Amino acid sequence: MAGEEKDGSYCSICGGIPPDKVKTKRILIDGKETGIDHLDVIIESVRHLHLPDEALIAAEILKRVREFNYVPTKKEALYSEALLREYKRQEENGE
């Protein structure tokens, strides 16, 4: 499906990123699987800040997620909850 070009890998059908090359992390937000670009990098960088409480951690993750992703204002709280849940999951699993 993907043609290898000297400038990168492109889908031979649509010219976009081949599906097997997409590295967007998907998490459940409000019961829907939602793709969050750069999530693993964001979580790792926030972990290194050693923030003292969950509210600060969630706020920092959300702030950084917004740099790469659209977050609907009306769903900020749902995004924060889901992002913090993913942060904790990765922490528990040693990711």
C-alpha angles and dihedrals in degrees: 000000000000124000116211111228128178089249095050143290120310135180109257090216106046103010092236131110111309111246092240090057097053110110099182112139114232122211134168113261118175089346094305127107105243128187116230115191116221093005097141092050091046093050092048093050092048091049089059090057091068092214113194102228143026095248092059092044092051092046093050093047091049091049091052094042089056090060090069105019141048112248115189110231092226090056099046093113092049091049091048092051093048094045092049090048090054091047090054092044092054091046092052092047094047093240 
